Amino acid sequence: MTATTDRGAELRELAADIAAHPAVADAWLAKSFTDRVLVVTVESGATLPDAVRERLAAHDCRGANAVYDTDGPDPSAMGAAGTDEGQRHRFVDTRTRGEYQSYVID
């Protein structure tokens, strides 16, 4: 198993653990064009608990707005997940940032 595969397994396990938090509706690992992104949706009416943010930071996952230097209400918020769902947050795996390439440009 390679380090990249190990990291993916580590983050999938982290997402499953975070999804079990009472304030979290769902959490999963995704890929952007070049990065691994852990997405967290909080329950309707809830806010992302500091403990979840701290746990993600301990695993080198930082808010996407902060990593990509984009405007946002906070370092990770993406907005509402749906009409009856809570807020969605994105966290970039800064340990492997830039390792993926979804397409080739010549």
N, C-alpha and C positions, 0 to 999 in steps of 0.2 A: 504494500500500500504506500502511495506517495504522500509527501507532506501536504500537497494540495487536496488529495482525497481525505486525509486525516482532518484537515481544517474544515472541509465541507461537512464531514460527519460530526465534528465538534459543534459547528454552528447549527446543524439540524437538531442536535440534542438540546442545545441552548434554547432554540425556538420552541421546542416541545415543552421544556421546563417553564419558559415564560408564559406559554399559552395556558398553563395550569394555574396561573395567578388569578385570584378572584376578580380583579379589575380588568383583566385582559380577555377579549372575545376570541382572538386568534393571533397566531404568530407563525411566520413561515420564512424560509430562505428562498430568495430569488436571485436572478442574475440580471444586471444591466448590461450595457454593451461591453464594459470592461471590468465591472466590479461585482462582487457578491453583496447583496443587500438583504438585510433582515427587516421584514415588515411586521409591525405590531399594530393591531387594531384594539383599542380599548372599548369597554362596554359603553353603551349609550349613557350619557350623563357623567361618566367618570373621566378622570384625567390620568395621564401616564404616571404611575407611581415613581417616586424618586428611586426606590429600591430596584426597579426594573432598569431605569436609566443607568444606575451605578453598576448593575450587573453586566449590562451590555458594554459599558466603558471598560470594565475589568477584562472583557474579552476583545478589546480593541475595536469595538463597533461604536462609531460616532454618528451623530445626527447628520443626515445627508445635506441639509441646508448649510450647516457649518462646514462640512467637508468640501462641498461644491461651491461654497461662497455665494449662495443664492439667498434672496430675500425669503423670509418666512416668519410666521408668528413665533416660532421657537426653533432651536437647532434641528429638530426632527419632524415637525408636524407637516403633514401633506394635506390636511383638510378632512372633511367628513367622508366616511367610507360608504355611506348610503343614507337613505332617508331615515331609517330606523336604527342605524348603527352609530357607533361612536367615532371618535377621531382615529385616523390612521397615521402612523409614524414610520419613517424610513431611517435605517441605520446602516452605514457603509462599513464593511469589513476593511479597516485601514491596514491590516496586516498583509492582505493580499491584493490591495487596490491596484488596478491597472493590469492584472494578469490575464484577463479575458479579452478576446477579440471576436466579435460576432460577425464581422465582415472584413473584407480586405480592400484597401484603397491603394491604387497604383498611381 
